[in-house]
Amino acid sequence: MPLTNELKQITGRINRSVARARLRLRRQKSQSHIDRAAEPEARDRQATSDQHAAAAQSPAEEGGEG
């Protein structure tokens, strides 16, 4: 069945794309944690601005996956 092979190729591409996106996000998160830990003053300022931003935005954005 040619459709089966085509579907396998498509799902494979999607899975690789999702895996790359997850890896990129994980790297960005870990880098931001490293950056914040390197500068305590900047971390404190960022935490304050995060609190203000969180108060202005919906609570659903505060939680994170993974």
mmCIF file of the N, C-alpha and C atoms, coordinates in Angstrom:
data_MODEL
# 
_entry.id   MODEL 
# 
loop_
_atom_site.group_PDB 
_atom_site.id 
_atom_site.type_symbol 
_atom_site.label_atom_id 
_atom_site.label_alt_id 
_atom_site.label_comp_id 
_atom_site.label_asym_id 
_atom_site.label_entity_id 
_atom_site.label_seq_id 
_atom_site.pdbx_PDB_ins_code 
_atom_site.Cartn_x 
_atom_site.Cartn_y 
_atom_site.Cartn_z 
_atom_site.occupancy 
_atom_site.B_iso_or_equiv 
_atom_site.pdbx_formal_charge 
_atom_site.auth_seq_id 
_atom_site.auth_comp_id 
_atom_site.auth_asym_id 
_atom_site.auth_atom_id 
_atom_site.pdbx_PDB_model_num 
ATOM 1   N N  . MET A 1 1  ? 0.836  -1.205 0.000  1.00 0.00 ? 1  MET A N  1 
ATOM 2   C CA . MET A 1 1  ? 0.000  0.000  0.000  1.00 0.00 ? 1  MET A CA 1 
ATOM 3   C C  . MET A 1 1  ? 0.873  1.259  0.000  1.00 0.00 ? 1  MET A C  1 
ATOM 4   N N  . PRO A 1 2  ? 0.822  2.025  -1.053 1.00 0.00 ? 2  PRO A N  1 
ATOM 5   C CA . PRO A 1 2  ? 1.669  3.224  -1.120 1.00 0.00 ? 2  PRO A CA 1 
ATOM 6   C C  . PRO A 1 2  ? 1.284  4.288  -0.097 1.00 0.00 ? 2  PRO A C  1 
ATOM 7   N N  . LEU A 1 3  ? 0.010  4.355  0.284  1.00 0.00 ? 3  LEU A N  1 
ATOM 8   C CA . LEU A 1 3  ? -0.405 5.368  1.260  1.00 0.00 ? 3  LEU A CA 1 
ATOM 9   C C  . LEU A 1 3  ? 0.247  5.132  2.614  1.00 0.00 ? 3  LEU A C  1 
ATOM 10  N N  . THR A 1 4  ? 0.420  3.861  2.981  1.00 0.00 ? 4  THR A N  1 
ATOM 11  C CA . THR A 1 4  ? 1.024  3.539  4.271  1.00 0.00 ? 4  THR A CA 1 
ATOM 12  C C  . THR A 1 4  ? 2.441  4.099  4.357  1.00 0.00 ? 4  THR A C  1 
ATOM 13  N N  . ASN A 1 5  ? 3.219  3.888  3.305  1.00 0.00 ? 5  ASN A N  1 
ATOM 14  C CA . ASN A 1 5  ? 4.591  4.409  3.298  1.00 0.00 ? 5  ASN A CA 1 
ATOM 15  C C  . ASN A 1 5  ? 4.608  5.924  3.329  1.00 0.00 ? 5  ASN A C  1 
ATOM 16  N N  . GLU A 1 6  ? 3.691  6.542  2.601  1.00 0.00 ? 6  GLU A N  1 
ATOM 17  C CA . GLU A 1 6  ? 3.624  8.003  2.584  1.00 0.00 ? 6  GLU A CA 1 
ATOM 18  C C  . GLU A 1 6  ? 3.263  8.544  3.971  1.00 0.00 ? 6  GLU A C  1 
ATOM 19  N N  . LEU A 1 7  ? 2.320  7.895  4.630  1.00 0.00 ? 7  LEU A N  1 
ATOM 20  C CA . LEU A 1 7  ? 1.949  8.305  5.985  1.00 0.00 ? 7  LEU A CA 1 
ATOM 21  C C  . LEU A 1 7  ? 3.110  8.136  6.947  1.00 0.00 ? 7  LEU A C  1 
ATOM 22  N N  . LYS A 1 8  ? 3.855  7.042  6.800  1.00 0.00 ? 8  LYS A N  1 
ATOM 23  C CA . LYS A 1 8  ? 5.018  6.822  7.667  1.00 0.00 ? 8  LYS A CA 1 
ATOM 24  C C  . LYS A 1 8  ? 6.045  7.929  7.471  1.00 0.00 ? 8  LYS A C  1 
ATOM 25  N N  . GLN A 1 9  ? 6.259  8.336  6.214  1.00 0.00 ? 9  GLN A N  1 
ATOM 26  C CA . GLN A 1 9  ? 7.216  9.409  5.943  1.00 0.00 ? 9  GLN A CA 1 
ATOM 27  C C  . GLN A 1 9  ? 6.742  10.727 6.556  1.00 0.00 ? 9  GLN A C  1 
ATOM 28  N N  . ILE A 1 10 ? 5.467  11.014 6.403  1.00 0.00 ? 10 ILE A N  1 
ATOM 29  C CA . ILE A 1 10 ? 4.919  12.266 6.936  1.00 0.00 ? 10 ILE A CA 1 
ATOM 30  C C  . ILE A 1 10 ? 5.008  12.288 8.456  1.00 0.00 ? 10 ILE A C  1 
ATOM 31  N N  . THR A 1 11 ? 4.574  11.203 9.105  1.00 0.00 ? 11 THR A N  1 
ATOM 32  C CA . THR A 1 11 ? 4.633  11.177 10.569 1.00 0.00 ? 11 THR A CA 1 
ATOM 33  C C  . THR A 1 11 ? 6.082  11.219 11.052 1.00 0.00 ? 11 THR A C  1 
ATOM 34  N N  . GLY A 1 12 ? 6.984  10.601 10.314 1.00 0.00 ? 12 GLY A N  1 
ATOM 35  C CA . GLY A 1 12 ? 8.399  10.670 10.672 1.00 0.00 ? 12 GLY A CA 1 
ATOM 36  C C  . GLY A 1 12 ? 8.917  12.098 10.635 1.00 0.00 ? 12 GLY A C  1 
ATOM 37  N N  . ARG A 1 13 ? 8.534  12.834 9.582  1.00 0.00 ? 13 ARG A N  1 
ATOM 38  C CA . ARG A 1 13 ? 8.947  14.245 9.474  1.00 0.00 ? 13 ARG A CA 1 
ATOM 39  C C  . ARG A 1 13 ? 8.368  15.070 10.617 1.00 0.00 ? 13 ARG A C  1 
ATOM 40  N N  . ILE A 1 14 ? 7.101  14.826 10.917 1.00 0.00 ? 14 ILE A N  1 
ATOM 41  C CA . ILE A 1 14 ? 6.457  15.565 12.007 1.00 0.00 ? 14 ILE A CA 1 
ATOM 42  C C  . ILE A 1 14 ? 7.151  15.270 13.324 1.00 0.00 ? 14 ILE A C  1 
ATOM 43  N N  . ASN A 1 15 ? 7.415  13.993 13.591 1.00 0.00 ? 15 ASN A N  1 
ATOM 44  C CA . ASN A 1 15 ? 8.064  13.615 14.850 1.00 0.00 ? 15 ASN A CA 1 
ATOM 45  C C  . ASN A 1 15 ? 9.451  14.235 14.975 1.00 0.00 ? 15 ASN A C  1 
ATOM 46  N N  . ARG A 1 16 ? 10.208 14.253 13.884 1.00 0.00 ? 16 ARG A N  1 
ATOM 47  C CA . ARG A 1 16 ? 11.538 14.869 13.935 1.00 0.00 ? 16 ARG A CA 1 
ATOM 48  C C  . ARG A 1 16 ? 11.432 16.374 14.167 1.00 0.00 ? 16 ARG A C  1 
ATOM 49  N N  . SER A 1 17 ? 10.454 16.994 13.523 1.00 0.00 ? 17 SER A N  1 
ATOM 50  C CA . SER A 1 17 ? 10.245 18.430 13.696 1.00 0.00 ? 17 SER A CA 1 
ATOM 51  C C  . SER A 1 17 ? 9.889  18.752 15.150 1.00 0.00 ? 17 SER A C  1 
ATOM 52  N N  . VAL A 1 18 ? 9.011  17.959 15.726 1.00 0.00 ? 18 VAL A N  1 
ATOM 53  C CA . VAL A 1 18 ? 8.616  18.161 17.126 1.00 0.00 ? 18 VAL A CA 1 
ATOM 54  C C  . VAL A 1 18 ? 9.812  17.935 18.045 1.00 0.00 ? 18 VAL A C  1 
ATOM 55  N N  . ALA A 1 19 ? 10.598 16.903 17.768 1.00 0.00 ? 19 ALA A N  1 
ATOM 56  C CA . ALA A 1 19 ? 11.771 16.623 18.595 1.00 0.00 ? 19 ALA A CA 1 
ATOM 57  C C  . ALA A 1 19 ? 12.768 17.782 18.535 1.00 0.00 ? 19 ALA A C  1 
ATOM 58  N N  . ARG A 1 20 ? 12.974 18.337 17.334 1.00 0.00 ? 20 ARG A N  1 
ATOM 59  C CA . ARG A 1 20 ? 13.886 19.482 17.217 1.00 0.00 ? 20 ARG A CA 1 
ATOM 60  C C  . ARG A 1 20 ? 13.363 20.687 17.983 1.00 0.00 ? 20 ARG A C  1 
ATOM 61  N N  . ALA A 1 21 ? 12.057 20.931 17.891 1.00 0.00 ? 21 ALA A N  1 
ATOM 62  C CA . ALA A 1 21 ? 11.459 22.070 18.596 1.00 0.00 ? 21 ALA A CA 1 
ATOM 63  C C  . ALA A 1 21 ? 11.580 21.899 20.107 1.00 0.00 ? 21 ALA A C  1 
ATOM 64  N N  . ARG A 1 22 ? 11.342 20.678 20.607 1.00 0.00 ? 22 ARG A N  1 
ATOM 65  C CA . ARG A 1 22 ? 11.464 20.421 22.041 1.00 0.00 ? 22 ARG A CA 1 
ATOM 66  C C  . ARG A 1 22 ? 12.901 20.619 22.508 1.00 0.00 ? 22 ARG A C  1 
ATOM 67  N N  . LEU A 1 23 ? 13.854 20.140 21.710 1.00 0.00 ? 23 LEU A N  1 
ATOM 68  C CA . LEU A 1 23 ? 15.262 20.292 22.066 1.00 0.00 ? 23 LEU A CA 1 
ATOM 69  C C  . LEU A 1 23 ? 15.653 21.768 22.089 1.00 0.00 ? 23 LEU A C  1 
ATOM 70  N N  . ARG A 1 24 ? 15.197 22.512 21.071 1.00 0.00 ? 24 ARG A N  1 
ATOM 71  C CA . ARG A 1 24 ? 15.502 23.944 21.021 1.00 0.00 ? 24 ARG A CA 1 
ATOM 72  C C  . ARG A 1 24 ? 14.919 24.664 22.236 1.00 0.00 ? 24 ARG A C  1 
ATOM 73  N N  . LEU A 1 25 ? 13.692 24.337 22.600 1.00 0.00 ? 25 LEU A N  1 
ATOM 74  C CA . LEU A 1 25 ? 13.056 24.951 23.763 1.00 0.00 ? 25 LEU A CA 1 
ATOM 75  C C  . LEU A 1 25 ? 13.805 24.593 25.043 1.00 0.00 ? 25 LEU A C  1 
ATOM 76  N N  . ARG A 1 26 ? 14.201 23.329 25.172 1.00 0.00 ? 26 ARG A N  1 
ATOM 77  C CA . ARG A 1 26 ? 14.934 22.894 26.364 1.00 0.00 ? 26 ARG A CA 1 
ATOM 78  C C  . ARG A 1 26 ? 16.262 23.637 26.477 1.00 0.00 ? 26 ARG A C  1 
ATOM 79  N N  . ARG A 1 27 ? 16.940 23.819 25.339 1.00 0.00 ? 27 ARG A N  1 
ATOM 80  C CA . ARG A 1 27 ? 18.206 24.564 25.353 1.00 0.00 ? 27 ARG A CA 1 
ATOM 81  C C  . ARG A 1 27 ? 17.984 26.013 25.739 1.00 0.00 ? 27 ARG A C  1 
ATOM 82  N N  . GLN A 1 28 ? 16.927 26.619 25.224 1.00 0.00 ? 28 GLN A N  1 
ATOM 83  C CA . GLN A 1 28 ? 16.635 28.013 25.570 1.00 0.00 ? 28 GLN A CA 1 
ATOM 84  C C  . GLN A 1 28 ? 16.337 28.153 27.050 1.00 0.00 ? 28 GLN A C  1 
ATOM 85  N N  . LYS A 1 29 ? 15.560 27.210 27.606 1.00 0.00 ? 29 LYS A N  1 
ATOM 86  C CA . LYS A 1 29 ? 15.238 27.267 29.030 1.00 0.00 ? 29 LYS A CA 1 
ATOM 87  C C  . LYS A 1 29 ? 16.487 27.119 29.875 1.00 0.00 ? 29 LYS A C  1 
ATOM 88  N N  . SER A 1 30 ? 17.336 26.139 29.541 1.00 0.00 ? 30 SER A N  1 
ATOM 89  C CA . SER A 1 30 ? 18.532 25.921 30.352 1.00 0.00 ? 30 SER A CA 1 
ATOM 90  C C  . SER A 1 30 ? 19.480 27.110 30.218 1.00 0.00 ? 30 SER A C  1 
ATOM 91  N N  . GLN A 1 31 ? 19.572 27.701 29.033 1.00 0.00 ? 31 GLN A N  1 
ATOM 92  C CA . GLN A 1 31 ? 20.431 28.864 28.852 1.00 0.00 ? 31 GLN A CA 1 
ATOM 93  C C  . GLN A 1 31 ? 19.917 30.048 29.652 1.00 0.00 ? 31 GLN A C  1 
ATOM 94  N N  . SER A 1 32 ? 18.611 30.252 29.698 1.00 0.00 ? 32 SER A N  1 
ATOM 95  C CA . SER A 1 32 ? 18.071 31.376 30.452 1.00 0.00 ? 32 SER A CA 1 
ATOM 96  C C  . SER A 1 32 ? 18.309 31.171 31.941 1.00 0.00 ? 32 SER A C  1 
ATOM 97  N N  . HIS A 1 33 ? 18.261 29.920 32.402 1.00 0.00 ? 33 HIS A N  1 
ATOM 98  C CA . HIS A 1 33 ? 18.562 29.654 33.807 1.00 0.00 ? 33 HIS A CA 1 
ATOM 99  C C  . HIS A 1 33 ? 20.028 29.935 34.105 1.00 0.00 ? 33 HIS A C  1 
ATOM 100 N N  . ILE A 1 34 ? 20.910 29.570 33.176 1.00 0.00 ? 34 ILE A N  1 
ATOM 101 C CA . ILE A 1 34 ? 22.340 29.848 33.360 1.00 0.00 ? 34 ILE A CA 1 
ATOM 102 C C  . ILE A 1 34 ? 22.572 31.354 33.388 1.00 0.00 ? 34 ILE A C  1 
ATOM 103 N N  . ASP A 1 35 ? 21.950 32.076 32.464 1.00 0.00 ? 35 ASP A N  1 
ATOM 104 C CA . ASP A 1 35 ? 22.120 33.524 32.399 1.00 0.00 ? 35 ASP A CA 1 
ATOM 105 C C  . ASP A 1 35 ? 21.631 34.189 33.687 1.00 0.00 ? 35 ASP A C  1 
ATOM 106 N N  . ARG A 1 36 ? 20.492 33.743 34.191 1.00 0.00 ? 36 ARG A N  1 
ATOM 107 C CA . ARG A 1 36 ? 19.946 34.346 35.408 1.00 0.00 ? 36 ARG A CA 1 
ATOM 108 C C  . ARG A 1 36 ? 20.814 34.033 36.607 1.00 0.00 ? 36 ARG A C  1 
ATOM 109 N N  . ALA A 1 37 ? 21.360 32.823 36.675 1.00 0.00 ? 37 ALA A N  1 
ATOM 110 C CA . ALA A 1 37 ? 22.191 32.443 37.815 1.00 0.00 ? 37 ALA A CA 1 
ATOM 111 C C  . ALA A 1 37 ? 23.515 33.207 37.799 1.00 0.00 ? 37 ALA A C  1 
ATOM 112 N N  . ALA A 1 38 ? 23.963 33.593 36.628 1.00 0.00 ? 38 ALA A N  1 
ATOM 113 C CA . ALA A 1 38 ? 25.242 34.283 36.512 1.00 0.00 ? 38 ALA A CA 1 
ATOM 114 C C  . ALA A 1 38 ? 25.184 35.703 37.066 1.00 0.00 ? 38 ALA A C  1 
ATOM 115 N N  . GLU A 1 39 ? 24.011 36.329 37.007 1.00 0.00 ? 39 GLU A N  1 
ATOM 116 C CA . GLU A 1 39 ? 23.883 37.705 37.465 1.00 0.00 ? 39 GLU A CA 1 
ATOM 117 C C  . GLU A 1 39 ? 22.729 37.820 38.457 1.00 0.00 ? 39 GLU A C  1 
ATOM 118 N N  . PRO A 1 40 ? 23.025 37.766 39.771 1.00 0.00 ? 40 PRO A N  1 
ATOM 119 C CA . PRO A 1 40 ? 21.952 37.819 40.773 1.00 0.00 ? 40 PRO A CA 1 
ATOM 120 C C  . PRO A 1 40 ? 21.101 39.089 40.688 1.00 0.00 ? 40 PRO A C  1 
ATOM 121 N N  . GLU A 1 41 ? 21.729 40.246 40.434 1.00 0.00 ? 41 GLU A N  1 
ATOM 122 C CA . GLU A 1 41 ? 20.958 41.477 40.346 1.00 0.00 ? 41 GLU A CA 1 
ATOM 123 C C  . GLU A 1 41 ? 19.997 41.425 39.164 1.00 0.00 ? 41 GLU A C  1 
ATOM 124 N N  . ALA A 1 42 ? 20.491 40.955 38.038 1.00 0.00 ? 42 ALA A N  1 
ATOM 125 C CA . ALA A 1 42 ? 19.640 40.846 36.859 1.00 0.00 ? 42 ALA A CA 1 
ATOM 126 C C  . ALA A 1 42 ? 18.520 39.844 37.119 1.00 0.00 ? 42 ALA A C  1 
ATOM 127 N N  . ARG A 1 43 ? 18.840 38.792 37.858 1.00 0.00 ? 43 ARG A N  1 
ATOM 128 C CA . ARG A 1 43 ? 17.827 37.787 38.172 1.00 0.00 ? 43 ARG A CA 1 
ATOM 129 C C  . ARG A 1 43 ? 16.730 38.418 39.022 1.00 0.00 ? 43 ARG A C  1 
ATOM 130 N N  . ASP A 1 44 ? 17.110 39.233 39.996 1.00 0.00 ? 44 ASP A N  1 
ATOM 131 C CA . ASP A 1 44 ? 16.120 39.878 40.856 1.00 0.00 ? 44 ASP A CA 1 
ATOM 132 C C  . ASP A 1 44 ? 15.249 40.837 40.051 1.00 0.00 ? 44 ASP A C  1 
ATOM 133 N N  . ARG A 1 45 ? 15.883 41.610 39.172 1.00 0.00 ? 45 ARG A N  1 
ATOM 134 C CA . ARG A 1 45 ? 15.110 42.525 38.325 1.00 0.00 ? 45 ARG A CA 1 
ATOM 135 C C  . ARG A 1 45 ? 14.161 41.740 37.421 1.00 0.00 ? 45 ARG A C  1 
ATOM 136 N N  . GLN A 1 46 ? 14.649 40.618 36.866 1.00 0.00 ? 46 GLN A N  1 
ATOM 137 C CA . GLN A 1 46 ? 13.819 39.811 35.982 1.00 0.00 ? 46 GLN A CA 1 
ATOM 138 C C  . GLN A 1 46 ? 12.651 39.212 36.761 1.00 0.00 ? 46 GLN A C  1 
ATOM 139 N N  . ALA A 1 47 ? 12.904 38.764 37.978 1.00 0.00 ? 47 ALA A N  1 
ATOM 140 C CA . ALA A 1 47 ? 11.834 38.176 38.789 1.00 0.00 ? 47 ALA A CA 1 
ATOM 141 C C  . ALA A 1 47 ? 10.749 39.216 39.053 1.00 0.00 ? 47 ALA A C  1 
ATOM 142 N N  . THR A 1 48 ? 11.167 40.443 39.347 1.00 0.00 ? 48 THR A N  1 
ATOM 143 C CA . THR A 1 48 ? 10.195 41.502 39.592 1.00 0.00 ? 48 THR A CA 1 
ATOM 144 C C  . THR A 1 48 ? 9.381  41.783 38.332 1.00 0.00 ? 48 THR A C  1 
ATOM 145 N N  . SER A 1 49 ? 10.057 41.881 37.190 1.00 0.00 ? 49 SER A N  1 
ATOM 146 C CA . SER A 1 49 ? 9.321  42.139 35.954 1.00 0.00 ? 49 SER A CA 1 
ATOM 147 C C  . SER A 1 49 ? 8.458  40.944 35.587 1.00 0.00 ? 49 SER A C  1 
ATOM 148 N N  . ASP A 1 50 ? 8.917  39.715 35.908 1.00 0.00 ? 50 ASP A N  1 
ATOM 149 C CA . ASP A 1 50 ? 8.098  38.519 35.666 1.00 0.00 ? 50 ASP A CA 1 
ATOM 150 C C  . ASP A 1 50 ? 6.822  38.567 36.492 1.00 0.00 ? 50 ASP A C  1 
ATOM 151 N N  . GLN A 1 51 ? 6.936  39.022 37.742 1.00 0.00 ? 51 GLN A N  1 
ATOM 152 C CA . GLN A 1 51 ? 5.761  39.099 38.601 1.00 0.00 ? 51 GLN A CA 1 
ATOM 153 C C  . GLN A 1 51 ? 4.761  40.108 38.043 1.00 0.00 ? 51 GLN A C  1 
ATOM 154 N N  . HIS A 1 52 ? 5.270  41.255 37.571 1.00 0.00 ? 52 HIS A N  1 
ATOM 155 C CA . HIS A 1 52 ? 4.383  42.256 36.994 1.00 0.00 ? 52 HIS A CA 1 
ATOM 156 C C  . HIS A 1 52 ? 3.725  41.719 35.724 1.00 0.00 ? 52 HIS A C  1 
ATOM 157 N N  . ALA A 1 53 ? 4.517  41.032 34.911 1.00 0.00 ? 53 ALA A N  1 
ATOM 158 C CA . ALA A 1 53 ? 3.982  40.479 33.668 1.00 0.00 ? 53 ALA A CA 1 
ATOM 159 C C  . ALA A 1 53 ? 2.949  39.400 33.967 1.00 0.00 ? 53 ALA A C  1 
ATOM 160 N N  . ALA A 1 54 ? 3.223  38.579 34.983 1.00 0.00 ? 54 ALA A N  1 
ATOM 161 C CA . ALA A 1 54 ? 2.298  37.498 35.339 1.00 0.00 ? 54 ALA A CA 1 
ATOM 162 C C  . ALA A 1 54 ? 0.971  38.081 35.840 1.00 0.00 ? 54 ALA A C  1 
ATOM 163 N N  . ALA A 1 55 ? 1.053  39.191 36.540 1.00 0.00 ? 55 ALA A N  1 
ATOM 164 C CA . ALA A 1 55 ? -0.170 39.817 37.053 1.00 0.00 ? 55 ALA A CA 1 
ATOM 165 C C  . ALA A 1 55 ? -1.004 40.363 35.897 1.00 0.00 ? 55 ALA A C  1 
ATOM 166 N N  . ALA A 1 56 ? -0.334 40.779 34.827 1.00 0.00 ? 56 ALA A N  1 
ATOM 167 C CA . ALA A 1 56 ? -1.040 41.360 33.690 1.00 0.00 ? 56 ALA A CA 1 
ATOM 168 C C  . ALA A 1 56 ? -1.540 40.317 32.706 1.00 0.00 ? 56 ALA A C  1 
ATOM 169 N N  . GLN A 1 57 ? -0.988 39.085 32.783 1.00 0.00 ? 57 GLN A N  1 
ATOM 170 C CA . GLN A 1 57 ? -1.356 38.045 31.830 1.00 0.00 ? 57 GLN A CA 1 
ATOM 171 C C  . GLN A 1 57 ? -2.196 36.972 32.487 1.00 0.00 ? 57 GLN A C  1 
ATOM 172 N N  . SER A 1 58 ? -2.656 36.053 31.666 1.00 0.00 ? 58 SER A N  1 
ATOM 173 C CA . SER A 1 58 ? -3.480 34.963 32.196 1.00 0.00 ? 58 SER A CA 1 
ATOM 174 C C  . SER A 1 58 ? -2.623 33.987 32.994 1.00 0.00 ? 58 SER A C  1 
ATOM 175 N N  . PRO A 1 59 ? -3.171 33.364 34.025 1.00 0.00 ? 59 PRO A N  1 
ATOM 176 C CA . PRO A 1 59 ? -2.395 32.433 34.843 1.00 0.00 ? 59 PRO A CA 1 
ATOM 177 C C  . PRO A 1 59 ? -1.970 31.181 34.087 1.00 0.00 ? 59 PRO A C  1 
ATOM 178 N N  . ALA A 1 60 ? -2.598 30.873 32.973 1.00 0.00 ? 60 ALA A N  1 
ATOM 179 C CA . ALA A 1 60 ? -2.246 29.669 32.213 1.00 0.00 ? 60 ALA A CA 1 
ATOM 180 C C  . ALA A 1 60 ? -0.834 29.757 31.646 1.00 0.00 ? 60 ALA A C  1 
ATOM 181 N N  . GLU A 1 61 ? -0.321 30.959 31.444 1.00 0.00 ? 61 GLU A N  1 
ATOM 182 C CA . GLU A 1 61 ? 1.004  31.101 30.860 1.00 0.00 ? 61 GLU A CA 1 
ATOM 183 C C  . GLU A 1 61 ? 2.114  30.861 31.875 1.00 0.00 ? 61 GLU A C  1 
ATOM 184 N N  . GLU A 1 62 ? 1.800  30.902 33.171 1.00 0.00 ? 62 GLU A N  1 
ATOM 185 C CA . GLU A 1 62 ? 2.835  30.696 34.173 1.00 0.00 ? 62 GLU A CA 1 
ATOM 186 C C  . GLU A 1 62 ? 3.313  29.254 34.230 1.00 0.00 ? 62 GLU A C  1 
ATOM 187 N N  . GLY A 1 63 ? 2.416  28.293 34.101 1.00 0.00 ? 63 GLY A N  1 
ATOM 188 C CA . GLY A 1 63 ? 2.786  26.889 34.174 1.00 0.00 ? 63 GLY A CA 1 
ATOM 189 C C  . GLY A 1 63 ? 3.575  26.492 32.946 1.00 0.00 ? 63 GLY A C  1 
ATOM 190 N N  . GLY A 1 64 ? 4.493  25.528 33.124 1.00 0.00 ? 64 GLY A N  1 
ATOM 191 C CA . GLY A 1 64 ? 5.289  25.084 32.001 1.00 0.00 ? 64 GLY A CA 1 
ATOM 192 C C  . GLY A 1 64 ? 5.197  23.581 31.831 1.00 0.00 ? 64 GLY A C  1 
ATOM 193 N N  . GLU A 1 65 ? 5.403  23.136 30.622 1.00 0.00 ? 65 GLU A N  1 
ATOM 194 C CA . GLU A 1 65 ? 5.398  21.704 30.369 1.00 0.00 ? 65 GLU A CA 1 
ATOM 195 C C  . GLU A 1 65 ? 6.819  21.180 30.391 1.00 0.00 ? 65 GLU A C  1 
ATOM 196 N N  . GLY A 1 66 ? 6.991  19.981 30.949 1.00 0.00 ? 66 GLY A N  1 
ATOM 197 C CA . GLY A 1 66 ? 8.289  19.329 30.911 1.00 0.00 ? 66 GLY A CA 1 
ATOM 198 C C  . GLY A 1 66 ? 9.220  19.950 31.847 1.00 0.00 ? 66 GLY A C  1 
# 
